[in-house]
Amino acid sequence: MAVTAGVAGPSLAEVVRAALAEDLGDRGDVTSNTLIPADLRAEGRLVSRAAGVFAGRAAAAEAARQCGISVDWRVADGTSLVPGAVIAELIGPARGLLACERTLLNLVGHLSGIATTTRSFVEVCGSCAVLDTRKTTPGLRALEKAAVVAGGGVNHRFGLYDRVLVKDNHLALAGAGLVDAVRRVRTRWPEILVEVEADDMDGVRLALAAGADWILLDNMDGPQMAAAVVEIAGRARTEGSGRMDLGRAAVAAASGVDAISVGALTHSAPVLDIGLDIDL
């Protein structure tokens, strides 16, 4: 799991233990435990069925460990896969191999899908950084953000605790102007970066006047983002955001922003097809 100062969340072992528990319940694998001899050992290969980028090695290793399975890894997170590529070889009790199979595959398929989707955005964005968001699966944020890194992306906020991001709702509920709001958060949290949302040029100028470290250009089109980058002129970092698909990401990157943020990296990435072939 990724480590961030002050991070609150389940450990990798806890995440995997919970995932296995929802599959095994209080009886275990009733099919395998009835039909498979307890002393039978088996070998298997984790194999990619499609092209993509691998992620989730730590989670897969932990699932195997908790079921008594040894793993010989052939690839690392971030490795490009072709169909038929052997990712790892597994060996251990046959019952244990079958017990961990679905949990292990669910984790690596989901995380590799995130890494693969991230890589596609990175490839169209060039030197513009591709950031993730907080739109993650509850309990899996650290794993999903690690998968983003495996795909070449960059982690943005891990939570509400590690960066200030002032939006319209904050100002409305606090009854504060932006300049005053930024002053207040800097006084309370002088060591934390302050980002401000702007959806037009007036908002950009106000964010600059407030002294924001980052300005989030929300739902602007390409020409608007380009104009904002010229106006900001390096006085703050710039982040393009809002409904990012590959086409819009390429336009945003061409506008000159420092980064784009993409919720789809974690909330809409399709699973990468990975299977476990057990040797008979």
Secondary structure, DSSP 8 states (H G I E B T S, - for coil): ----TT--S--HHHHHHHHHHHHHTTT--HHHHHHS-TT-EEEEEEEESSSEE---HHHHHHHHHHTT-EEEES--TT-EE-TT-EEEEEEEEHHHHHHHHHHHHHHHHHHHHHHHHHHHHHHHHTTSEEE--S---TT-HHHHHHHHHHTT-B---SSTTS-EEE-HHHHHHHT--HHHHHHHHHHH-TTS-EEEEESSHHHHHHHHHHT-SEEEEET--HHHHHHHHHHHTTSSEEEEESS--HHHHHHHHHTT-SEEE-THHHHS-----EEEEE--
